[in-house]
């Protein structure tokens, strides 16, 4: 999760994809959800509004099953902050995706960080 929190979304994708593919239990969808949220911000940084919005929606859908907490991760906060990003990207639209305030990008936090 450190790579996610440093904004290294491509690297985070590589790590989480391995964990997601290796896991057979439903917790794999937590990993997939975080992966999709991170890749959404990778797409946003490249001006790909459609990719960012689509992956944020998909990631949020995956994460809903793990609210409020899973594996020590504050999923509720990640979902809430990611939903705010999705709303902002939808408001900006594809023409203004570059205006997205990257300080809004959430971090993956542990429940003890609340």
N, C-alpha and C positions, 0 to 999 in steps of 0.2 A: 504493500500500500504506500510505501515511501515514494515510489516512482510516481504514483498518481498524485500525491500531495506536492511533489516537486514540479508537477506539470509535464512530466515525461510520459505522455499518454501512449506513445508507440511502444516504449519499453514496458510499460505497465500491461499493455495488451499482450505482449509476448509471454510474460510471466503468468498472467491470469488465464490466458488461453490454455496453457499447459495444465494448470490446476483444474480448470473447468473440464477439460477433456479426460483427465485422469480420474476424476471423481464420478462415482456412479449414483451416489445418494442425492436427494433433492437439494442439498446445500450447494450443489454445482450451479444452480440457477442464481444464487447469491453472487458467485464469482462472475457468472456471465453478465448479470445486471451491472455490476461495477465496471466490468470490461466495456460494456456498451456505453455507459455514461462517459467513461474516459475517452473512448474513441470518438464520441460525439464532440468533445471539446477539441480533439485533434482535427476533426473536419472543420469545426468553426474557425480554428486558427488558420486553416488553408482556404477560407472563404467559401466552403462547401455548406451552404445553408441547409439544403435538402438532406444531406448526410447527417448533419448535426441534429436537426430536428427529428429525423426518423430514428436515429440511434438513441437519442434522449428518451423518446416515447417508448421504445422497446426496452431500454434499460430500466426505466421507471416501472414498467409493467412487471418485469422480472423481480424487482426489489420489493414490490408491494407485499409479497408473501412472507417477507422477513422482518417487517415492521413489528415492533419497535426496535428490536435488537437481535443480532445473530452473530455468533462467534466473537462476541465482545465488541462488535461494530455497531455504532449508533446509526442504524439504518434509517430510522425515522428522520433524523436530521439530514442525512444524505438525500433522502427523497424530497424533503421539504425544500432544501436549497437547490436541488436539481430542477424541481418543478418551477421555482422562481426563474431559473435560467431559461427553461423552455418557454415560459410566458414571455420573457424579454426577447428571445430570438423570434418568436412568432410575431411579436409587436414590430420588431425591426424589419422582418421580411428579408428575402434573398438579396435585395439591392443594398441593404444597409448592414449585412452580417458583420462587416468589418468594424462597425461601431459598437459591437458588443463589449460591455465592460468586463474584462477578464477577471477583475477582482471579485466578481460574483461566483466564479467557479468554486464549487464546494471542495472540501477536503474530506477524506475518509477519516473519521474520528472514532476513537474508542469510547464506549459508554462512560468510562471513568473521566473523560474529558468534558462531559456535559457542563 
